[in-house]
Amino acid sequence: MGRNDALRAARLRRGWRTIEAAAETLTRHGQQLLDERQFTVSARTWRRWEGERPGWPAEETAIVLHDAFGRWPEDLGFTTPPGWVRSEHHEEEQVNRRVFTSITAAALVKGPTAPQHVDPALVDYFQQQLEVVELCEAVLDDADRLVPKVRIMAMQQQAHGASLTGERRAVDRLLDQADRLLPNVDDDLPWGNACRRTPGYLEVQRATCYGRLGLSAEAGSLWAQVLTVVPETARRDRGVYLARQATAAATAREPDQAVEIARTVATIAVETRSARMCRELATLERAMRPWHDAPIGRDLKEILAPVTERS
């Protein structure tokens, strides 16, 4: 039987002496990177990867592998899909993938949805987001060489940056441009397809931006729209979006609605143990500070207690 020596060598360079150790370590790495506790790589799967028929990993797994090894699947000995052409033969694909990697890494920076004041702990976050904006501006200067999905990613990240500086017109302009590009995302590149496969992808970005801009009513309306198309099975996404909807309600001075939504979010957060959801609930708590000593504020504290205990 043949062997995938490229992956085996990469594993050993990382100090993962056994397949079992590699599978366990990559699982933990992926769960943290993707904020997805259900992400797993079994020893059986890794053993297949190092065999003569390694196959081609799913997109999320490819991103985790790249983050762990600094190399894409085709450089780790995986079997490329039909029609795949290695990037060194096509400069355009190499540019697209490099840009996608940079923006994806930048977009992993997480922070508050709707900061209520300038907190010293947030300075690094804002600085990193402004660096993302600069990166996206540079990317879009060379937009003709990029496939539509990379251009969409750059536009939506730039829109998030504009929301931090209070530029609603820029947010709407960028997301409207991205929306017009969305029907053109039809390439076969096995990465960066979130904009095509995620229900309400751009509406999610707009609602998040509106929340940062303090447009509470508009944000709440958009979250309600998004939640009608997100399947019940996508529990982590639904929980995060509901938490942002609750924050929009609190900012719009509708604390009763915010707390009612929070009941559902707390249940999902306890079941999934999503760190992303917990961060959104912390943002909701900040938005609910005006009612901290009121009965509704005490209700929220009681609702969130199981989440706080687990975090």
Beta strands, then each sheet from edge to edge (+ up, - down):
end
